[in-house]
Amino acid sequence: MRSFGVEEEFLLVDAPTGEHAAVAAGILAGAAAQEAKRTARPPGSRAVPAPDHSLTAEVQREQVEAVSAPFTGLPELAKALREGRAEANRQATMFGARIAAVGTSSLPALPHLSESPRYRTMEKRFGLALREQLLCGFHVHVSVESPQEGVAVLDRIRIWLPLLIAMSANSPFWQGKDTGYESFRYQVWRRWPTAGPTEIFGSAEAYQDLVTMLLSCDVLLDGGMIYFDARLSQTYPTVEIRVMDVCTEPGHAVALAAMSRALVETAAREWADGKPAPAVPAEMLRLASWRASRFGVGDDLVHPTLNRPLPAHQCVDALLEFIGPALAETGDRALVEESVADIFAKGNGARQQRAVMASTGNFRKVLLEAAERTAE
């Protein structure tokens, strides 16, 4: 069974007011002190188990990221995800703040760059694109056996990724305005030179040749700026799926992680069976991703195999049929189907944020309500 882990990025908001809170440095210092206390034990005493999550810095001081350990079981991953949220929230409360799992802030933002030579260099090179980057995504790492298998997976999952955008969409607001999009985070993210869908690579060598070519052009700082919608991790033997907004509801995040693992497993099996990758141009995938970002699950989406607009539920049903055997083998199918039904019944995060805005007329209350649900 493939192992998988997740990274969740959170917005930090002032607990009483809902305003942005630039307190990430204090949160990370508190988490580091807690870890030092855990490891500094007297000789002969029992070791305190390491947590299944860690907190890390993000681009802006109004953000923090929770990173899970890898697991093979979905219940263990779900537990680590919730514990990561709880720890981030506990540390934030020390500074009068809370975490809010939203893809973008509903308030006008003038974020404060985290102290990092790398981020300072990025700011000089990319200007406003970096300074405005107050975006919170959800990344899923799934283990692969080799770079060859990993690239074969990338070539075969690309047509399905827009559906993950639609279901996770949780960023309708930007700079104090309703954008009309369900995932405006995805649109803002596309500012970066390498962001978005990719063509079929065909081999691990072709993938690496492209990365080498991109890095030789003196635009990207390093391989960490290979921002493909899905990529081979530089650090772990994994495929990293990067298209999703962070989900306010933990259960939706868990289900999307399970779907991501099942996608990787199904794609790897198709490669092993000699089935070619679907020959869909990247231009079509850009259209499909745009439509998913614009409408979420509330309108037609581009069907991943028919390449024409059909109702969102039909497109997602096709995904569930495609990955169904892999979900069944890991015991995750019932949970995923229940969560997908919940997304269609209640709406994704974007629809829920808009409902709060419609009932309160207050962007700060949108963030405070999201903070309440983030830590449930």
URDAUR-V283991 format. One record per helix or strand. SS is the DSSP state (H for helix, E for strand). FROM is the first residue (numbers start at 1). TO is the last residue. If there is no record, write none. Layout:
SS_FROM_TO, SS_FROM_TO
This chain:
E_4_14, E_20_20, H_24_39, E_53_56, E_60_60, E_63_68, E_71_71, H_74_93, E_97_100, E_104_104, E_113_113, H_117_126, H_128_131, E_135_135, E_137_143, H_147_157, H_161_168, E_171_171, E_173_174, E_177_178, E_183_183, H_184_189, E_196_196, H_204_215, H_223_225, E_228_228, E_230_232, E_238_245, H_250_272, H_282_295, E_300_302, E_309_311, H_312_330, H_333_346, H_349_360, H_363_374
